[in-house]
């Protein structure tokens, strides 16, 4: 199992308990009968996420996370690009949601995508939110 945390561009590494996140991600994966292979978190700013979105997905908008899925069978692997700017602005738009809570939600959102959960089709957003809430309840972090 290898879960790494990196930054690109002007993004600074967010304050995360990396050991707790690694344990949590492995537990969430196991709850879907999956194992962690190599997951690379890349924390970026809005300009970099827009660049990645345009270059690889042909989308011309900002987003909180882009998940590149390299999973094979039950082994989860992927690159997860997270815009810390968008995470921050999303947290500010939601009452009673801290930046840290929103960051945790986005961190696990990408893992849930690797587990096969989608959020674009009819009814899928509600399923994803329920899965996020279950996963967040599993997090043991300071």
Buried (B, 14 or more C-beta within 10 A) or exposed (E): EEBEBEBBEEBEEBEBEEEEBBBBBBBBBEEBEBBBBBBBBBBBBBBBBBBBBEEEEEEEEBBBBBBBBBBEEEBBBBBBBBBBBBBBBBBEEEEEEEBBBBBBBBBBBBBBBBBEBEBEEEEEEEBBEEBBEEBBEEBEEE
